[in-house]
Amino acid sequence: MSTLLFAGMDLLVLLPLVYVFRRVVSTHALRAIGVSSAVFWGVLATVAIFGFWEFYYQYIFPDWMRWLAPLDALLYGAIGIGLWWLAIHLPGPTVLWFVLLGGVQGILEHLLGIYALGILEKVPWLQGIPITPVLVFSFFEYIFYWSLVAWMALILVKVLRF
């Protein structure tokens, strides 16, 4: 059910984005994508880790790791730039490729969580959940997040002339 919810939200956020973003020169948006990625994911990671520590993160990370959450801004700023760079080199709408690649990145990140961190064994409420639904969900979840990053970048480029 949550996958369908995210898929619906993806359509609502992504369809107008593809239309509006085609007027932006893709290479000019690279810096805005990097900044938007860093801000969005840095804030999201910090809020998630501090807000859901007892619910989720305590089962997979040592306590001191929560203080490193803001550093996700650096990691995801670089990931955003990398995704945008790849998207520029693919045929068709750059922003569409960007968010689709972001969905793939979400799958890869969840595979890392499943196999390297053991989230499906360590987190009590995830125990017994099959891998495939988690990966399908993560694809649509991350398309939504990366769409929000692209909207932020669009605002930086169009409104703030960044």
Secondary structure by P-SEA (a helix, b strand, c coil): caaaaaaaaaaaacaaaaaaacccccccaaaaaaaaaaaaaaaaaaaaaaacccccccccccccccccccaaaaaaaaaaaaaaaaaaaccccaaaaaaaaaaaaaaaaaaaaaccccccccccccccccaaaaaaaaaaaaaaaaaaaaaaaaaaaccccc
